[in-house]
C-alpha cells in the first residue's frame, strides 16, 4: 500500500506544488514560514490519504491548506487567560452554546473568510495585517513600504467590499463604482508616487 500511496501522492498532489506555494504566499503574510506550511499540508494530506484516498485530490489539497492556515491564525490569536478574582458571581455559562448557534458561528466565519479571500491582493494583505494581526497603521505601512494614507484607504476599501459580500451585495459592482484613487493610490512611504 505504501508504494501505491507514494505513487498516488506524486501524481495527484506533488504536481500542484507551484500552485500550492502561490496560494500559501497569497494567504499567509509570513514568507519565511511558507516552506514549513507546505510540508505540513503535505503531511496532513498524506496521513489522510493513508486512511482513504480523496476523490478530488487537488480540491482536498487546497482545503487542507486553508484549514492549516486557519489553525495557524487561531493559534497566533490565542492569549493567556490568568485568573483575575472570583468569577462565581458573573453567572457566565461557558458550556451553554446550542448546536444551532455553534453552526451559525462557523458559517459566519466561513463567509468572512470567503469575503477576505475575494479582496484584491494588496487590500487583503493590508486588512489581514491590520485587523487579524492587529498591527498599527504605521507598522503596516512600514512592513509593506506604503504610506499610512494608503493603509487607511485600503482598510476602508476592504471593509466596504467585505461588507458588500457579507450582506449579499455585488462586490464587483461596488468596486466599479469606487473612486479611482482608492485603487491607484499605492504611494510608497518615501513619498514617490507609484501607479500600476
C-alpha positions in Angstrom: 0.0 0.0 0.0 2.9 2.4 0.8 4.3 2.3 -2.8 0.8 2.8 -4.2 0.2 5.7 -1.8 3.6 7.2 -2.7 2.8 6.9 -6.4 -0.7 8.5 -5.9 0.8 11.3 -3.8 3.5 12.0 -6.5 1.0 12.0 -9.4 -2.0 13.7 -7.7 -0.6 16.0 -5.1 3.1 17.0 -5.8 2.1 18.2 -9.3 0.3 21.1 -7.7 3.4 22.3 -5.7 3.8 25.6 -7.5 0.0 26.4 -7.2 0.1 25.5 -3.5 3.1 27.7 -2.8 1.4 30.6 -4.7 -1.8 30.0 -2.6 0.1 30.0 0.6 2.1 33.1 -0.3 -1.2 35.0 -1.1 -2.9 34.0 2.1 -0.1 33.9 4.7 1.9 37.1 5.4 5.0 35.4 6.9 7.1 34.5 3.9 9.7 32.7 6.0 7.1 30.1 7.0 5.9 29.1 3.6 8.0 26.0 3.1 7.1 24.7 6.6 3.5 25.3 5.8 3.8 23.4 2.5 5.4 20.4 4.3 2.7 20.4 7.0 0.0 20.5 4.3 1.7 17.5 2.5 2.0 15.6 5.8 -1.7 16.1 6.6 -2.8 15.1 3.0 -0.5 12.0 3.1 -1.9 10.9 6.5 -5.5 11.4 5.4 -4.9 9.6 2.1 -3.5 6.7 4.1 -7.0 6.2 5.5 -8.9 6.8 2.3 -7.9 8.4 -1.0 -9.8 11.6 -1.7 -12.0 11.7 -4.8 -10.8 15.2 -5.8 -7.1 15.3 -4.8 -6.5 18.9 -5.9 -9.5 20.3 -4.0 -8.6 18.2 -1.0 -5.0 19.7 -1.1 -6.2 23.3 -1.1 -8.9 22.6 1.5 -6.2 21.1 3.7 -4.1 24.2 3.2 -7.0 26.5 4.0 -7.6 24.6 7.3 -4.0 24.7 8.2 -3.8 28.5 7.7 -7.0 28.9 9.8 -5.4 26.8 12.6 -2.2 28.8 12.5 -4.2 32.1 12.6 -6.2 30.9 15.5 -3.0 29.9 17.4 -1.5 33.3 16.8 -4.5 34.9 18.4 -4.6 32.7 21.5 -3.9 34.7 24.6 -3.1 33.6 28.1 -6.1 33.7 30.4 -5.0 34.4 34.0 -7.5 34.0 36.8 -8.4 37.5 38.0 -10.5 37.0 41.0 -13.7 35.2 41.8 -15.9 34.6 38.7 -18.7 32.9 40.7 -20.8 36.0 40.7 -20.5 36.6 37.0 -23.1 33.9 36.1 -21.3 33.2 32.8 -22.4 29.9 31.2 -19.5 28.9 29.0 -20.9 25.5 28.0 -24.3 26.8 27.1 -23.9 27.1 23.3 -26.6 25.5 21.3 -25.7 23.4 18.2 -27.5 25.9 16.0 -25.5 28.8 17.5 -22.3 26.9 17.0 -23.1 26.0 13.4 -24.2 29.6 12.7 -21.0 30.9 14.0 -19.0 28.5 11.8 -21.0 29.5 8.8 -20.4 33.2 9.5 -16.7 32.6 9.9 -16.6 30.7 6.6 -18.5 33.6 4.9 -16.0 36.1 6.4 -13.0 34.0 5.2 -14.5 33.8 1.7 -15.1 37.6 1.7 -11.5 38.1 2.8 -10.2 35.8 0.0 -12.1 37.8 -2.6 -10.3 41.1 -1.8 -7.7 42.3 -4.2 -4.2 41.1 -3.2 -2.8 44.3 -1.7 -6.1 45.1 0.0 -6.3 41.6 1.6 -2.8 41.9 2.8 -3.4 45.3 4.5 -6.7 44.1 6.0 -5.0 40.9 7.3 -2.1 42.8 8.9 -4.3 45.5 10.4 -7.4 43.5 11.5 -6.1 39.9 12.1 -2.5 40.5 13.2 -3.6 43.8 14.9 -0.6 45.8 13.7 -0.8 49.5 13.9 -1.4 51.6 10.8 2.2 52.8 11.0 3.5 49.2 11.3 1.5 48.0 8.3 2.8 50.9 6.2 6.4 50.2 7.2 6.1 46.5 6.6 4.6 46.9 3.1 6.5 50.0 2.2 3.5 52.2 1.5 2.1 55.4 3.1 -0.2 55.4 6.1 -2.8 57.1 4.0 -2.7 54.2 1.6 -3.1 51.8 4.5 -6.1 53.8 5.7 -7.7 53.8 2.2 -7.1 50.0 1.7 -8.7 49.3 5.0 -11.7 51.4 4.1 -11.9 49.7 0.7 -11.5 46.2 2.2 -14.2 46.8 4.8 -16.6 48.2 2.2 -16.0 45.2 -0.2 -16.3 42.6 2.6 -19.5 44.2 3.9 -21.0 44.1 0.4 -20.0 40.5 0.1 -21.3 39.5 3.5 -24.6 41.4 3.1 -25.2 39.7 -0.3 -24.4 42.8 -2.3 -22.5 42.7 -5.5 -18.9 43.5 -4.5 -17.8 43.8 -8.2 -20.4 46.5 -8.9 -19.4 48.2 -5.7 -15.7 48.1 -6.7 -16.6 49.6 -10.1 -18.4 52.5 -8.5 -15.4 53.2 -6.1 -13.4 56.3 -6.8 -10.3 55.5 -8.9 -7.9 57.0 -6.3 -8.7 54.1 -3.9 -7.3 51.6 -6.4 -4.5 53.7 -7.7 -3.2 55.2 -4.5 -0.2 52.9 -4.0 2.1 55.6 -2.7 5.3 54.3 -1.1 6.3 55.6 2.3 9.1 57.7 0.8 6.6 60.0 -0.9 7.2 58.9 -4.5 4.0 58.1 -6.4 3.6 54.6 -7.9 0.7 53.6 -10.1 0.1 50.2 -11.7 
